[in-house]
């Protein structure tokens, strides 16, 4: 069922494993594979679980008051928790965890190579070739994704065993337990590699059934129910842990933008592979030009292994049917990696100012042609979550790697040892990073982790007590706060990770979740007074560094300090709060004179001119800071989704209107579900007022919206509007 390494082969095995660990930077007490995901997500969660006594699977230091599950990577978190418990530093605990899983990945790739017929020495080289693929090592910044991809051969090796009838009853029992265990580990490691594991295992099952006649009854009666058991049980356990069966899907333009561009396959990106850089054959790429992020083009160069894989299939199909299995896996994965549209060196449109008019998502008209996979990504569970579609490339490379194994095994069988060992060795050279620069970067990561503790974590800890409830304002995707709160063992509303942020916001105090994401608005001082006086927070932290960039690259400049300086000055002058300033943050605590039960005032808001950042229009055209109707029917304006506390407010809307019998305006909240005010827009008066009136909010609202609707024949120019507190009416007694 497995393969034991003899003494004569152990040198090859451990030398190849050591090289793989160096490539990944998984060397405890020397290097750290990545910084941000290591500390902010893995260590942050692991330390928080440890703070609960090690018996919880939910983090409680961040995302308060909602216990936070780990949407991916729980398997790595639990192992990291063990190393933290032993006493390792955060950096070394993460690296030790990565070493453990990479060693298991190496062992799985080694065993699969032996299973397919290679010698043990050759299997060590082939396992190294797998872990040296850029789709594995260059995903280290995504933490558990890299480890999940590295384990694909291990997962699929067990699937091969499950579909092979030649084992004894005892071995079959072990295989069943191993398969169920691997399914559970996989789903709690990484969602992308879990879906790829399920897809690859399905191909192995189908191929065994159709190609190996004597295995059909075995596959139907034995392998099939066990596959359903393994994948079904793992999915149910994951859903129960997360508390939901799936997450909201992303727009199809996201899937398109993160699809594989064919040029990335054949032309290496500059700064990734030392061979092609030294030969001056690599291409410079950046997110200014290409869709997605850098991971789409720094992990996908694979022309050499594709060429060898195709050749291996061409010659191998004559003497082994299993070559066709790996080809089928590769074809399917390659097709899915393209995403909904075909891209060949697809570049973003650039404006005359030299700025891209698109972000990471890609509109359909920018692509060459549709691939037809949109219907899969939009409708099939599992696939709907594979929004970074290029990552199917990992399963594609697994198929190519399997074909290389078959070719090397064939050469070895014919006693062509130079070819058998030379082919994987040459392929290895073509994808290696610069060893000195890579290891130096991993060493710097570890040093940065210790510097972060000394320069930020300890100073914050000197001003916040254990078990304090803390709010970091404004809230962002606060991955850094995961780490700070768990290591210092205080409780915070803030949390990092898109999915965890969405979970936490549902149960936040109204005053926090109604604040604008990442923006320092005019109400932040009142929010601070409100939270402290209402005992909803023991301390407020104004973080001057970006909570995402800082955790990924330390030291980080205090970029927000200028924005916070006047606010901190006002807070100090008020005399209501105590303020402690630091280079990277300010901590605000209630003072003796802070009014009791202070509530944020409804000061209203105004829009005095429109721009590309705030025009929020379906059918309007932006002209001279005004929104102008264009003869189309729809919303000339909607938004801005503001927080306002309960109270009475006035509204003034400014602009021009001509022959606009069908146009109207309203004030709504809860995505249009609750209407607070409505009026028609007839001809405006000479003061330039389109509409004015008053409305009352019986409860606080988080998303107050002003909507202006126009029909085809309406002629409306919207210049701005103002919402302000209305004076309470009085009556004489």
N, C-alpha and C positions, 0 to 999 in steps of 0.2 A: 504493500500500500504506500509506503514511503521509500526513502532511499537513505541509507546510512553512509556517512562519509568515513572512509577508511583512513588510516594514518598516512598512507602514501598519497592520498588525494587532499588531505586536510590543508596542506600548504597552499595549493591552488585555491581552495575554497575560501580560506581566511584572507589571503592576499586580495582576491577579487572583491570580497566583502568590504575590506578596508578601503579599497579604492572607491567603491560606491559610497561609503560613509563620508569620505573626504569630499567627494563631488557634492553631496547633499549638505555638508557642514554639520553632520550629526556626530560631533565629537564632544562629549561632555567635558566640562571644565576648561575647554579651549575655545569652542565656537558655538554659534546659535544659528540654526537654519534660516530663521526669519525673526523679525522683531515684533511687528504690530500684532499679527494673528497669534503669535506665541504668547505674548503677555496679555493683550486685551481680551482675547476670547478664551483661549485654552487655560492659561494660568488664572485668569480672572474667575472663570467658572470653577476651576478645580479648587482654588483657595476658598471660595465661598462655600462650596460643599464641605470642605474641611472645617470651616468655621462652625458648621452645623453639627460637628462631631463625626463627620464622615459617614453618616447614615442617611443622608438625603440625596436625592437626585435633582433637586431644584435649588438654584441659587437665590438667596434672599437678601444679599447685600445691595443689589441694584435692581431697578425696575419696580421698586416698592410702590404699592403694597402687593403686587402680583408675584408669586414665586415663579422664577424664570426657568423654563426648561432649556436645554441646549438643542437648538433646532438641527444642528449637525455637529458631529465630532464628539459625542458623549463618550465613545469608546476611548478616544485619546485623552479626554478630560479625566476619566477615572484612573487611568494609568499615571497621568501627571499628578493627580491628587496623592497617589501612593508615594511618589518620589518627593513631593512636598512634605508629606507626613514623616518620611525618613529623615528629612532635614536638608534636602538639597535647596539651593537657591532657585528662584523662579526660572532663570535662564537654563540652569543645568537640569532642572526637573523636566522642562519641555524637551531639551535635547536628548535626555535619556529616554523619554517616551518615544521620540522620533527614531532613535537608534533601535529600540526594541521592535517597532513596527517595520522599519526598513530591513532589519535582519529577518523578520518573518516573511517579508516580501521577497527578499533574496532567496530564502529557503524554498518558498513556493515556486519561484521561477526556475530554480535549480531542479526541484522535484519534477516539474512539468517537462523540463528538457530531458531528464532521464526517462520519464514515462514515454516520451516520444522516441526514445532510442539512442540518445547520446551517451557517451562515456561520462564519467563523473568529472574528469578534468575539463572536458569540453563544456559540460553543463555549467561549471563555474564561470567560464567566459561568457556563455550565453545569458546567464543570470545577470552578470555585470552589464552586458549590452542592454538588457531591458531597463535596469535602473539608471542607465546613462542616457536614456532618451530624454530630449528636452521637455516632452510632454509630461514627464515625471519630475525631474529635478528642477525645472524652471517654473513649476507651479508651487514652489516652497512658500511663496508669499501668501498663498491661499491655504496654507497649513494642512488641514485634513483632506482637502481635495488632492493634494500631492500624495499623501500617504494612502488615500483610498485608491488612486490610480496605480500606485506602486504595487498594491495588493491584488490587482486584477488577475495576474497569472495564478496566484494562490487560490483565489476564489474559483477560477475556472478549472484549475487542476482538480479541485474537489468535485466539481460538476462532471468532469471526465470520469472520475472514480465512481460516482453514483450511477453512471450510465454503462459501466463496464461489469459484465456478469461473472468474470472469472475468479472473483475472490471467495474466500471461505465465509461461512456464516458469521464467525467471530469478527472477521475484517469488515463484512458488510454492516454489522451492527455499529462498529466504530465509525464507518463512513457515514452512516445515517446521522449519528450524533454530531459528527464533524460538520456535515453539510448544514444542519439546522443551526449549529453554533456560528458557522461562517455567515449564514444569512443574517443572523441577528447582529453580529459584529459589523457587517457591511452596511446595514441600514442605519446603524448608529455611528458609523464612521463618516460617510459622505453620501449624499443623495445621488449625485451624478454617477459615481462608480457603482452604486447599488443598482441603478437602472441599467447600466451597461453590463453588469454581472448577470442580471435577469435576462437581458437580450442575448448575451453570449451563451448562457446556459440553455436557453431555448433553442439556439442553433445547434448546440451539441446534441440535445435531445432529438431534434428533428433529423439531424444527419445520421445519428445512430439508428434511428427507427427505419429510415428509408434505405440506407446503404448497407447495413449489416443485418441480413435476414435472420440469422440465428439469434439476434438480440431483441427482436421485435416484441415477443411475448414478455420478456424480462423488462423492457422499457415501459410497456403499457401497464403491467401489473405491479411493478416495483418502483421504478424511477419516477413515473408520473405522479402518483399520490405523494411521494416524498418531496418532490419539487413543489407541489402545491402546499404541502405542510410547511416547508422551510420558508418560502416566500410569503405565504399567507400569514403564518405566525409572526414573522418579523415585521410585516406591515401593520398588523393589528397592534403589536406591542409598541411600535413607534407612534401610531395614531393615538393610543391611550396615553402615552407619555407626553406628547405634544399637546393633546387636548383637542385636536382637530384632524380630520382625515387628509386635508390638503391645504395649500396656501393659495391666495388669489393669484391668477396667472397674469403675466405681463403682456403689454401690447405686442402684436405680431411684429411691429417695427423693431422691437428689442431683439427678438429672435433673429431677424434679418441682419441687424447691425452686428451681432455677435457670431454670424456665420463665418465659416472658413473661406477666405479669399484664396483662389488657386495659386496666385503668385507667391503666397507665403510658403507653400509647399516646396517650391522649386528654387526660391531665392532666399538665402539666409539673411537674417536681420543683423545689422552692424552691432557689435558689442556683445554678441551672444556666443559665437563659436570661434575659438582661437585660430583654427586652421583657415577658415574662410576669411577671417579678418586679416590674417598674415598674408594671404594671397590677394588681398584687396578685391575679393569677390562678393562681399556682403553689401547690403543695401540699408541705408538709413531710413527708419520709419518712426512716425510719431502719431499721437492721437490728434494732432492738428490736421492730419491728412486722412487718416483711416478711421473707420467706425470701430466700436467696441473699445477695449483698452489694450495696453501693451501685451497682455497675456495671449491675445489672439495671434500675434505675429512673432512673439519670442519663443513660443512653445511648439510651433507647428512645422518648422523646416524638417523635411524627411525624404528628400529626393533620393539619397543613396540607398536607404533601406527599402524604399518603394521599388527602385530598379532591381535590386537583388531579389526582393520578394516576388515580383512578376516573373523574373527569370526562374526562380525556384519553383513557382507553380507550373510554368511552361514545361520544364523538364520533369518535374515531380509527378504531374498528373498521369504520367505513363506507368509509374511504378508504385504510387501510393494514393489511395483515395482520400486520405485525410488532408492532403493539400487543398482539395476543393472545399473542405470545411472552412479552413482559414481564409480562403478567397471569399467565400460567401459572407463570413463575418466582416471582412474588410470592406466589401462592396456596400453592405448595409450601413456600416458605421460611417463610411466615407459619404454616402448619400445624406445621411442624417446630419453630418457635420457641416454640410453646405448651408443648412438653414433653409428658409422659405424661398430664397432667391440665389441665383448664380452670380458670383462676384469674381472678376479677374482684374486685379489691381484697381479696384473701385475706390476712387478718391472723392472726398467731400467737395462740394462746391465752395469756392472761396469768393468772398465779397470783394469789391474794389478796395476796401480798407485792409485787405489781407486777413480777414477773419472768416472762420468757417460759419456757415449758416445752419449747421447741424451739430447735434451732440453725438452721443454714442449710438443712438437709434438711427435706423436707416429707412427712409421712405421707399415705397415700392418702385417709384419711377426712377430711382437712382441705380437700380440693379439692371443687369443685362436681360434676365428673363426669370420667370418663376420656376422653381424646381418641383412644385407640387406637394411639398411636405407641409405646407401651412395647415392643411386639413388635419394632419396628424398632430402638430403642435397645438392646435386650437381645441382639439376634441378628445384626445386619448389620455387618460390618467397616467401619470408618470412622465410621459413625454411633455405634457403641459408644463412641468416643472423644470425641464431642461432648457432654460431660456438662453444660457450661454452655449449656443448650439455647436460651436467649434469644438467643445470638449468631447464630443463623440470621436474626435480624432484619436483619443487615447485607445479606444477599442479598435479603431482602424490600424493603429500602430501595433497593437497586440496581434492582430491578424498577420501583418507583415512580418513581425518578429517570429511568429509560429512558422511561417514559410521559410525564414532563414534557418530555423532549427532543423527543419526537414532537409534543406539543402546541405547543411553542415553534417547532419547524421549520414546522409547519402555519401558524402565525400569521405567521411571517416570509415564507413563500411567498405568502401573501395580502397581503403588504405591510402587515401590522398590526405594525409594529416596536415600538410602545409596549407592546403585549401580549406580543410575543415576548421582549422584554428585561425587561418589568415583572414577569411571572409568576415567573421564577427569582429576580429581585431581592427581591420580597416574601417568597418562601419562604426566601430567605437570611436576611432580617431576623428571621424567626420562630424560627430555631434558633441564632442567634449567642450566644455567651457575653458577659458583661460584658467588653469589650475591655481596659479599664484593669486590672481586678482579675485577669484571666487572665494578661496579660503580666507584671504585677507578681509573680504567683505563679511564673511561669517564670523570671523574673530571680532571685527568692529561691532557687529550686532550684539555680541555678548557684552562688550565694554559699554555700549550704549544702554543696555538694560541696567547695569549697575549705576551708571551716571544718572539715569532717570530716577532711580530710587533715591540717590543722594541729593539731587538738585530739585526734585519736585515732590516725590512721595513723602519723604521725611519732613520737609517744611510744612506741607499741608497737615500731616499727622500731628505736628506740634501745635496746631491751632484748632483741631477738631478732636473731640473725645470719642472713644469707642462707643458704639451703639447710638451715637447721635443720628438724627434724621436730617439729611442734607439735600438741598436743591442746588444744582448747577444751572445758572441762568446765563443766556437763554439755552434751552435744551437743543441738542443736536443728536447726531448718531454718535453717541458718546462712548466709543470703544475704550478710550483711555480711562474713563470713569469706572468701567468694569474692574479694571486692575486696581485703581486707587482705593475704591471702596472695599474690595475684598481683602486687600493686603492690610489696610488700616482698620478693617472690621467696623466701618460705620454703614449706615443704611442710606440709600439715595433713591430718588425717583428716577434718575437718569439711567440710561442703559444703552449699550452699543449693539449693533446688529439690526438690520431692517425688520426682520420678523419679530425679534424681541421688543423692539421699539413699538411696533404696532400693537403687540399684546399688552404692554405696560400702559400705554396712553389711555386705554379704555377705562382704567381705574384710578387715574391720576386726579388730584384735586382740580377743580374746574379752572382755577386761576393759572395753573401750569399748562394744562393741555390746550388752553385757549390762547397761549402766547405764540407768536410766530416762530416757526422752526428756524433756529440759527440766526435770528435777526434781533438786534438791540433796538427795541421800539421805545416810544415815548412813555409807555406805562411800566417800564421795568422797575423804577423806583417804588411805585405804588404796589407792584407785585411783591417786592421784597418786604415792605412794611406789612402787607396783608399776610403773607406766609408766616412771618415771625410772630406777629401779634395774635394770630389765630392758632398758634402752636402747631402749625402744619409742618414747620421746619425748625430745627434747633440752630441751623446755620445756613447761610447762603454763600456759595462760592461763585465768584466771577472769574472764569478761567481765561487768561490772556492768550493761551496757545490754542491752536486748532486741535480738537480732541481726537480727530482721525489722523491728521498728518503727524502730530507729535508722537503718537504711539508707534508710527511706522518709521519715523526718522527723528532721533534725538541726538543733540539738542535741537529744539524747534524755536523759531523766533516768536516773541510775544506780540503777534500781529494784531491782536484785538485791544491792546492796551490803550491806544489812542481813542478808540470808541468808548472805552470804559472810564477814562480819566475824568470827564465832567460829571459822570454819574457818581463815581466814588467821592468826588469833591462835594457834591450835593448831599450825599449820605452822611459824610463827616460833619458838614455844617448844620445838618438837621438836629443833631444832638440826641436823636432817637435811637441810634444804633452804634455799636462799637465796630470799628473797621480796622483790620490788620492787612497791610499791603505787603506784597512780595513781588519780586521780579516777574513771576509767572502767574500770579493770581491775587485776588483780594478775598478775604473771608469777612463776612458780615454777620454779627450776632446781635440779638436784642439788647438794647440799653435800658437803663432804669427808667427813662422817661418815655419809652415807646407807648403810645396810646393802646389801651386794651381793645381787642376786637376791631382793629382797624380794617376797613373794607375799601377796596379799590373804587375810585370814583369813575363815573361814566363821563369822560371828557369828550367823547365823540371822536370824529376823524373827518378829514377832508381830502378831496382830490382836486387840485387846482390846475392840473394839466396832465395830459396823457403822454405816455412814452411806450417804447417797445416792452418795457418791463412791467407795465401795469395796465395795458389797454384792454386785455381780456374781452375780446370781441369775436363774434362769429361772422358777422357780415359787414363790419365797419372798416373804413380806411383811415389811417392815421395821417392827419394833415395839420401842420402848425399846432401841435399839442392838443388837437381836437379829434374826436371820432365822428366821421361823416358817413351817413348811410349811402349805399351804393346801388340801390334799386333791387336788392335781394332781401328776401324775408328771413328774419331770424333775430337773434339778440345782438343789438348794437353794442351793448355792454353788459357784463355780469361780474360779480365780485364786489368787494375785495375779501370777503369771508373774514370779517373782523370780530373780535370779542367785544361785547358790550354787556355790562351788568343790567339787571332789571331797573327800569325807570322810564321816564317819559322823555322823548327826544323830538327835536325839530329837524326838518329836512328841507334843503333848498337845492334845486337842480338848475344849472345854468347852461344856456346854449341858444340855439335857434331852431324854429320849426316852421315849415311851410307846407300847406296842403297835407297835413298829417293826421287824417281822421282815424287811422287804424293804430297809430303808435300809442304805447302806454308804458308806464313805469310802475314798479312795485318794490316793496322792501320785504324780503323773506329770510328765513333761516331753515336749518335742518334740510339742506339741499332742495329748497323750494317747497318743502312740506308744510311749513307754517308761514302764513302771510300776515304781515303786520301793517301794511299800507299799500294802497293802490290808487292810481290816478291816470287819466288820459292825457296825452300830450297834444293840445291844440296849438293854434298860433301863439307864439310867445309875445310877451309885452315888451315895451321899449326898454325895460330894465335888464333884459336878457335872462329872465327867469322862466324856465320851462315848466317847473312845478314846485310847489311848496306845501308843506303841511306838517302835521304832528302824528306821532305814533307812540304806542306804549308797549314796552317789553315787560310781561308779567314775571318772566324768569330770565336768568342770565343766559346769553346765547354765545356760542363760540364761532359761528360762521355767518354773521350778518351780511346780507348780500343785497346790492342795489342792481336791479335788472331794468334795462330799457329795451323794449321790443319794437321793431319796425316791420311794416309790410312792404311789398314791392313798390307801391306808389308813394310811400312816405319819404319826406325830405327833412332829415333831422341832423343837426350839428350839435354834438354833446361836448361841452367845454369843461365841465367839472361838477362837483356837488359837495355838500357839506352836511354832516350829521352832528348835532350838538345837543347838549342837555336843555330841555325846555323848562321854563320856570313853572313851578307848581302853581296852579290856580288857587286863589283865596276868595273867601266870601265874608262879608260883614255879618256879624251876629247882632 
